[in-house]
Amino acid sequence: MLKVDGGHCATNHERKSHHSDAMKKNLTTRLNRIEGQIRGIKKLIDKDTYCDDVITQIAASQSALNSVSNLLLEGHMKSCIVDRIQEGDLEVVDELLSTMKRLTKK
């Protein structure tokens, strides 16, 4: 299946997201913040910071990553998934279920 309008979910080999510029900026800002948190955690470990304090920072980073995942999943469901179902591609439901299982693994 190939969809050519605006780069929306094309074939398996050509699929691309189609986030707005505002969404890309939001995601990039969040990921930059997370990257800074990770660098901070490394510094805490280098400074022999109390373990519980490091774990708290790791939990905050994980939560921030989960927020990014949730934003991406929401956009994916509202655009790519809906588009592919409307085109009759019901295999996308299995793909979505697999994605959700990966996100909920602990």
Backbone torsions as a table, in degrees:
resi	resn	phi	psi	omega
1	MET	NA	133.0	179.3
2	LEU	-129.2	127.4	177.8
3	LYS	-119.9	125.5	-171.4
4	VAL	-108.8	-1.2	-177.0
5	ASP	-80.0	102.1	173.4
6	GLY	73.4	17.1	177.0
7	GLY	78.3	15.4	178.7
8	HIS	-64.8	159.3	-178.8
9	CYS	-26.0	101.0	179.7
10	ALA	-93.6	-146.5	179.7
11	THR	-67.6	168.9	-179.3
12	ASN	-53.4	-35.7	-176.6
13	HIS	-85.8	-16.0	-175.2
14	GLU	-117.6	7.3	-176.5
15	ARG	-63.9	137.2	176.1
16	LYS	-138.9	153.2	174.6
17	SER	-78.4	166.7	178.2
18	HIS	-138.8	63.1	-179.9
19	HIS	-77.6	146.5	173.9
20	SER	-68.1	162.1	177.0
21	ASP	-60.5	-36.8	179.3
22	ALA	-64.9	-41.0	178.9
23	MET	-66.5	-43.3	178.4
24	LYS	-59.6	-42.5	179.9
25	LYS	-64.5	-42.4	178.7
26	ASN	-61.1	-47.6	-179.7
27	LEU	-63.8	-43.3	179.8
28	THR	-63.0	-42.3	178.3
29	THR	-61.1	-45.8	179.4
30	ARG	-62.6	-44.1	-178.9
31	LEU	-67.2	-35.3	175.8
32	ASN	-63.5	-39.8	178.4
33	ARG	-64.6	-42.5	179.1
34	ILE	-63.7	-41.9	177.6
35	GLU	-58.2	-41.4	176.6
36	GLY	-64.7	-39.3	177.8
37	GLN	-62.1	-41.1	-179.3
38	ILE	-65.1	-43.1	176.5
39	ARG	-60.3	-39.5	178.0
40	GLY	-63.3	-38.9	178.3
41	ILE	-64.0	-42.4	177.7
42	LYS	-60.2	-40.4	178.8
43	LYS	-66.1	-39.4	177.7
44	LEU	-59.9	-41.8	179.3
45	ILE	-65.9	-43.6	178.3
46	ASP	-59.9	-31.8	-178.8
47	LYS	-91.0	10.1	-179.9
48	ASP	56.0	40.6	178.1
49	THR	-65.1	147.2	-179.6
50	TYR	-52.0	132.5	-172.8
51	CYS	-52.4	-44.4	-177.4
52	ASP	-61.0	-36.6	178.3
53	ASP	-66.8	-38.9	177.8
54	VAL	-65.9	-44.2	-179.7
55	ILE	-61.4	-38.5	177.0
56	THR	-60.6	-42.0	179.1
57	GLN	-68.8	-36.8	176.3
58	ILE	-63.4	-43.4	178.9
59	ALA	-61.0	-39.4	178.4
60	ALA	-64.7	-40.0	178.2
61	SER	-65.8	-41.9	178.1
62	GLN	-62.3	-41.1	178.5
63	SER	-62.9	-41.5	178.8
64	ALA	-64.7	-40.8	176.5
65	LEU	-64.3	-39.3	176.7
66	ASN	-61.3	-37.9	177.9
67	SER	-63.3	-40.9	177.4
68	VAL	-63.7	-45.3	178.4
69	SER	-59.2	-43.2	-179.6
70	ASN	-63.6	-40.6	176.7
71	LEU	-62.3	-44.6	179.0
72	LEU	-64.4	-42.7	-179.7
73	LEU	-63.2	-43.0	178.7
74	GLU	-59.6	-48.0	178.5
75	GLY	-62.7	-40.2	179.3
76	HIS	-61.6	-44.5	-178.7
77	MET	-67.4	-39.0	-177.0
78	LYS	-76.1	-17.6	-177.5
79	SER	-118.9	-76.6	-173.9
80	CYS	-58.1	-48.1	-177.1
81	ILE	-63.6	-48.4	179.6
82	VAL	-60.3	-45.9	180.0
83	ASP	-58.2	-46.7	-176.2
84	ARG	-69.4	-36.4	176.2
85	ILE	-65.4	-43.1	178.5
86	GLN	-62.0	-27.1	177.2
87	GLU	-83.4	-3.1	179.6
88	GLY	91.6	6.3	-179.6
89	ASP	-87.0	89.1	-177.9
90	LEU	-82.3	-9.0	175.4
91	GLU	-61.8	-23.0	-178.7
92	VAL	-63.3	-24.6	178.3
93	VAL	-65.4	-43.7	177.1
94	ASP	-63.6	-39.4	177.3
95	GLU	-60.6	-44.2	179.6
96	LEU	-63.9	-43.0	178.5
97	LEU	-61.9	-40.9	177.4
98	SER	-63.2	-42.5	177.9
99	THR	-61.8	-44.5	-178.9
100	MET	-66.1	-35.7	176.5
101	LYS	-63.4	-41.1	178.6
102	ARG	-63.4	-38.4	-178.7
103	LEU	-71.1	-26.9	-176.5
104	THR	-96.3	-2.0	176.1
105	LYS	-66.8	143.1	177.6
106	LYS	-122.5	NA	NA
